[in-house]
Amino acid sequence: MSDDDLKAQQDEVSRLIGRCLLRLQQYEGQLKAILAHHDLSAGPEGLEAVLADCGAGLSRQTLGKLIEKLSGSVLVAGEPGEVVDRDGPDATEGAPTVWVTLRLGLTEEEQIRTEADLRDLLGLRNDLVHHFMARHDLWSVDGCRVAQAELAVSCDRIGRHLERLREWAADMDRARQEAVEHLRSDTFQNLAIHGILPDGTVDWPASSLVSGFREAAQALAGAGESWVSVAEAGKWLVQKYPDQTPERFGCRTWQHALQESRLFDLRHRATADGCVLCFRARRTSSGDRTAEQTWRLGDGGAVPSRT
């Protein structure tokens, strides 16, 4: 064999190595996209903006670390629908926070096989990058041909891993789109923002109208005074939050809403203008109750639960 023949064989080895490494880069890019978008939080109207601005922390992660994150947070045994506990500070004080978590449920057998496949891919990548040249005689034609055969098999293996990852990404993207569409729905807006459950009942401690009443009381109360005119608070709410009406919460009047909430005291008080119905926040030994709304996508849509 001439030097030209050897060089041609070496060039083919280089081409196949490059093809393998390009596919590995495609795999890493797809994996980063999955990890960047599988667990998101934002205000109900800001989730789509968050989708376009995440994943920066993954840019320098190695493939090993990315696979570890995939196995630890995305791939789960059994049904992936249980509610996840959240730690850390709230997003925006006074505003509901929406968490969207996308996970892939596997049977125990599938999970064992998948984790073995991921270890296989990581080992293949490490061998190509760190040990391949040391294991092959690339200065002989026969050695180059052995290397080419191995690289062709490796390229196919990486391709199968990539195809499976793309299938996972497509499934998660469909679920994400369902979540975004649900966030736009009136049912979710009423539930997450206003505290109105799908059956029409109101979770008053978590409702936007109760928050509005408290805000109105702070804005209208005089120095050292805790009682505020119901009528004046109603006018304030109409100007500040025109969508916060008693009718929206199944009530006839502002007084009816305050009574239904069971979170305020009502009293007629004598003023210079006569007897005026006033309210103030009810004092309790345990303080105000806070509510956290969590939900998951099920076959029938969003399934809420409150804690």
N, C-alpha and C positions, 0 to 999 in steps of 0.2 A: 504493500500500500504506500502511495506517495504522501508527502506532507499535505498536499491539497485534499486528499481523501480524509486524512485525520482531522484537518481543520473543518471540513464539512460536517463530520460526525460531532465534533466539539460544538460547532455552531448549533446543531440540532439539539444537543443537550442544553445549551444556553436558552434556546427558544422554549423548550419544554419547562425548564425551571422558571423562566419568566412567566409562562402561562399559569403555572401553579401558584406563583406568588401573587399574580394579579387576581386570581380567583380567591385567594386567601384575603386580599385587601377588600374585595367585594363582600366577602363574608363578614369581615370586621365592620365594614360600613353599615351593612344591614343590621348586624347585631347591635351596634351603637344606636341606630334609629329605634329599634325595639325597646332598648333599655331607657332611652331618653323620653319615650312617650308612654311607658306602661304605667307610670304612677305620677299623676298630675294633681295640682291643687290651684284653685283660683276662685275669685268671685264668679257667680253664675254667668255674668256677662263678659268675663275676661278669659275664659278657658281657651278660646280659639287663639287669642294672642299668645297665651302661654305655650300652645302647641308649636308656634313658630319661633319660640325663644327658649329652648331648653336643650340639654345635652352637652353644654360646654364642658362640664366636669368630666365627661367621658373621653375627651379628645386625646388624652395622653395615657389612657389605660391600655395595658397589654392585653393580648388575646386571652391569656390565662385568667386575668382579673375579670374580663368581660364575661367569660364562660362561667366563672364562679358566681357573678351577679345574676346571670340568667338562671342558673340552677337554684340559687337561693331565693329569688324574688319573683320570677315569672313562671317557672315550671313548678307545679304543685301536684301532690298526689291527691286523687279524688276530685270532688267538685270544687271549683275555685270561687264559690259564691259567698263564703263566710265573710262577715264584716271584719275589717282590719282595724286594730286599735291605732289611734294616732297620738303621737307625742309632739311636743314642741309648741311654739307660739302660734296664736291664731293669725290668720292672714291680715285682715283689716278689722280693727275694733268696731263692733257694732254691725258688721256686715257678715252674711252667711258665707261660709267657705265650702266650695265644692271640691270633693276628692273623686277622681276617676282612676280606678286601679284595674288594669287589665292583666289577667293571668291565664295560663293554659293548664287545664286539668288533665292529668294523665293517670292511667291505671298504675298500680304498683309495678306491674311487669313492664309497662311502657317507660316508666320513670327510670327503672334500673337499666333498661336497654339504651335509653336516651343519654343518660349520664355516661355510660360506657362509650357510646358513639362520640360524645363530646370530648372525652379523654383521648379517644383515638385521633380525633382531628387535631387536638392540641399537640399530641406526640408527633403527628405527621408534620405539623408546621415547624416544631422545634428541630426535628431531624433535617428537614429541608434547609433551614436557615443555618444551623450550627454544625451538622455532622455529615451532610450528604457528600461533599467533596472528599472528605477523609475516608469514606467507605467505598469509593469507586476509583478505579484507575482510568482517569480521563485522558491519559497520554497514550492510550492504545485504542485501536478501532474496536476491538472486542469489548474492552472496558466501557467505551462510550455507548455501545449498543445495549449492554446490560443496564447501564444508567438510563438510557432512553426508554427501555421497556418498563423499568420501575417508575419513571416519571409519568408515563402514559397512564399507568394504573393509579398513581397518586392523584393525577389531575381529575380522573373520573371520580375518585373517592371524594375529593374536595367539591366537585360539582354536585354530587348527591347531597352532601351536607348543605350546600348553598341552596339547592332547590327546596329542601325541607324547611330551612330557615325562612325562605321567601313565602312558603305556604303559611307558616306561623304568622309572619308579618301581615299577610293578606287577611287572615282570620281576625287578627287584632285590629287592623284598620277598619274592617267592617263593624266590629264591636264599638270602636271609638266613634265612628260616624253615627251609630245608633245613640250613643251617649250624648253627642253634641245635639242631635235632633231632639232628644228628650229634654235637654236643658232649655231648648227654645220653646217648648210646649207650655201652654197656659197651666196645665196641671202641675208641672214641676215648679214654675214660677210661683204659683200660689203656695205650694208646699214649702219650698226652700226660702222664699223671701217673705211671704206673708203669714206662714204658719197655718194655712188652710189645707186640711187633709183632703185626699181624693173623695171621701164620702161627704164632704161639706162641713164637717165639724172643725172646730178651731182649737189649736193648741195655744191657748192664750198667753202663757208665759213666753213662748217663742214667737208670738205674732208681731208683725210690723206695726199694727195699730196700738198695741200696748207700748211699744217703743216710742211711737209718736206721741202718745199721751204723756209719757215721762219726759220727753223732750219739751213738749209744750209747757208742762208744769215748771221745768227749770227756766224756761224763757219768760214765763209770765208771773211767776211768784215774786212777791215783794220781799224786801229785806226782812229776814227773820220770819217770814210767812210761808207755810207749807200748803195752805188751801188755795185753790185756783178755781175760777168760774168755769163751769162746764161749757157754757155758751161761748166764752172767750177762747177757751181751748179749741172748741170746734171751729171757730173762725180762723184761728191760727193754723190748724191742720189743713183746712181747705186751701189756704194760701200757700202753705209750705209743701204739702203732699196731697194734691187734689185727688189722687187715686185712692187715698185712705178714707173711705166712706163707711159709715155704719152698715149700709146695705151690703157691701162687699163681704162683710163678716156675718151676714145673716141677722143683723139687728135693725131695729126701726129708727133708733135715735142714738145720739152720743151717750145719753144716760143709760140706755139699754145695754150698749157695748161695755160701758164701765161696770155695770152690774154683772153682766155675763162673765167678765174676766175674773171676778172675785179677787182682784189684786189691788183694788182701790176702795177707800172709804168715801162715802157720799154724805153730805150734810147741807141743809139749808142754813145760810148765814145771813144775818142782818147787815146791810150795807147802806150807804147814803142813797143808793138807787132802789132800795127795798130789799126784799128777801130773795137771795140768789142761791141757786143750787151750785155747790162747790164740790171738789174732789181733791184727794191727796193719795199718794202711794200708801198702801197698807203696810204697817210695820209688823214684821214677824221676827220671831227669835232666831229663825234659821236663815233669814235673809232671802233675797230673791233666788228663785230656782233658775238654773240655766239648763238649756236643753241642747242636745247635739243631734242633728238629723243626719242619718247615714242611709244610703240606699244602694241597691245593686240591681243590675239588669238581669231579669229573669225571662222566662218564655213569654210571660204576659206583660212585660214592660218593667218599669222600676218598682222594686219592692222596698218600701221604706221601713225603718225601725227606729225607735227613739230610745235614748238612754237618759 
